[in-house]
């Protein structure tokens, strides 16, 4: 694999075992560092380069082409040409510099949603981590001009929400303070022209009338998302609670709670310490359908209904199911003229999933995404206006963004990152809590003092975060006091990813995102070439090379 536990060139190290993304398989909110994503949230684009300039030389170790994964794809560079230059720029070398690369993107059909960089968050739902650090994720995403997704079950698990009984959906939710806090937090700092807040629906959300509540209160300020699944698991979402009272509350809300807190023996075991927590599960969708036609009919009906209550933009999130479900998702989303389809491969992360399920189920991201391109191209060849795609499942770095966009080109408009862009939220809260002890409990800071991994960079926010003054410029000096450090760290990481992506695109002579092509990649081994349809490094342009030699 590409990632060892430490990288001497960058001065980074993983606390745990690195996954395909380079993140630890178990990422802790209280971590003191310092994987590449963690450190990038502080020093930003500086981490694009080897450390200790002036006293070192550095060389690649060429371990990125072992096995079949995104790390086995390599990015093309070219010795001539310039494609996609913005208006007013020429092919003069003074114009063809990487800061002039445009990484803006957009998605949607009738309504276009613009984004400043081809990135969106994963669905941040009912896990306590998502709730605790929401301000950092939402404000950071809003300031960066990217979509942020509110995941499933937020209303259902909220102790303060009020949900009426009965089957009628409209007006069923009387009060949803946590959902409103999340939406309002993003909208407060949203760029007028960029980004979006997306609200996801599962079975329980649909029953509880979440879509109707959002439509009535926010109208077309929000995008609504239907959910078929995710890459981390093939069952509904879970959280774990340690209170019997809370478990009973969730059971009364209609959730599956395991073990069942209403059973007297379970209650007795809990009081005696033999049972210490309860798992709350969501239901499987689609259980009342037995064939493709029924799924299609139900899906189209759901989309029509969401549009009828006021949503101008509707999206779909699907998981790492097999090829039949992948084809259904692409075809149905295309026919329904959805605004975006997020395809999440196995290898993606989660707040809580059964571990062996996460390890052993579903289609790995690179295989799933390669097939997604193949199926999208089939529809396009028949004249279909293919739904815009977002690829998800184990991404963390700027080369991952380039590779995912290129592998799915021209249909892939965004890359979805989950765990990677949660790290700056954790890190910022820990730093803010250490520097301002009076805030520590409220913001879920985990540190009493700055560890050496941070204090070696600085001892105040203005020194620690490379993007501090960029954020201050956007919001103003007076408003800066309301910006959580986690949001500043988020913007710092996003700046590093943006700069790294611009550099990779400049090397490939692509000066705008829509110019990226599949032939900007080659495969590092024969097996990856066979699985993805991307030519092997030794084969790409070999015929042209021979013509040059024989001319």
C-alpha angles and dihedrals in degrees: 000000000000097000127068121185091263136029113204092188094061097028091238132135138184120232091209137018114309119241125210088277094056091248120116112265086237110040114194125208090217095050115141093206169180128185119129094265092047094051093041088061088066109031098026119189093008087081091065087081136056115270128250098034113202098034101052145056120202136200134189117253094214096223094132096096103063117116128345112305141106086274088064091063116087128202122241123235124195133207097215144022138052124226132188101014114176120252111284094028124107134197089263111128089240089063098038096075125128096247086064092059110113113220095176117127139177138202138192142071118239091011119038118214113203124210129191093223131011094261137109133173125252118249109290103198140150099335113117090234090061092048096045097050098030096116091058094049096042099043092042092050092045093051091048092050097238132128118265120201125215105209133217131299098020093133095039096057095041109111090203097051120102118215122179125221127248136062098278110106104191110087093003093121108067096174134010109169098166094050091047091049091054096047094043092048091058097041092051091067101025116133107241092232104032140054134015142222112236123198117203127213130207130172095283093043090053092050092047094053099245093150092052092048093050093045093051096046104034107017115189093349085093134055115221120219129201114212127216097164149295139250099251098063143001097225131067125289122286140201130180123228129189099199123088090207092053091047090053090048091054091046089053089049088063101259127137106251120191122233094026106249092203093067111098093220091054091050090050092049090050093051090050094048098248089114115038105170145022129220118222114207134192122223129260115256126224097032092133093059127080106179143033095258092057091049091051094048092049092046095050090047091052092050092048091050094050090051091047092059093052112277111137092182124049126175138182132220118200133178139223097292120145129280096280093059091042091054091046092052094050095042097044093044090049094048091047090049092234118183098231141001117203113202112197117196129203110273091060121123139239144185093244129002132145101272100223090044089055089049099046113027133085141006118313114245099251094050093045094047094046089054091045089059091047092052094044090052090052091056092045090052088058090054099261121150094232119219115256112258136218118194121213137172125100104349125148112141139064094250088055089057093051093046095048093048091047096045091054098035130176093013100049112089101163143027118218118217122188118168096021096064093042090065095074088053091056093042096048092049091050092051093045091049092050093049094040108034092180089067098043100098095041095051096039095245112175102196130084090195139003114278119228090257087069104027089057086066098043146308101236133048095253089059099037102051117059091202096048096110093041088059091045089054091054098047103025130247093272094053093046091087089067096052113096116229088238089064090050089051089048090055090046092055091044090053091054092048091047094050093045091050091049090053093050091048093048090052089052088048091241109136097178130040096240089062094065111113137187089248088066085079135064130186121249094212139024095249092056089048091053094047098046106029088236110135120249116258092250094049104047111105090349091134091052089048091054092049089054091051093047096045 
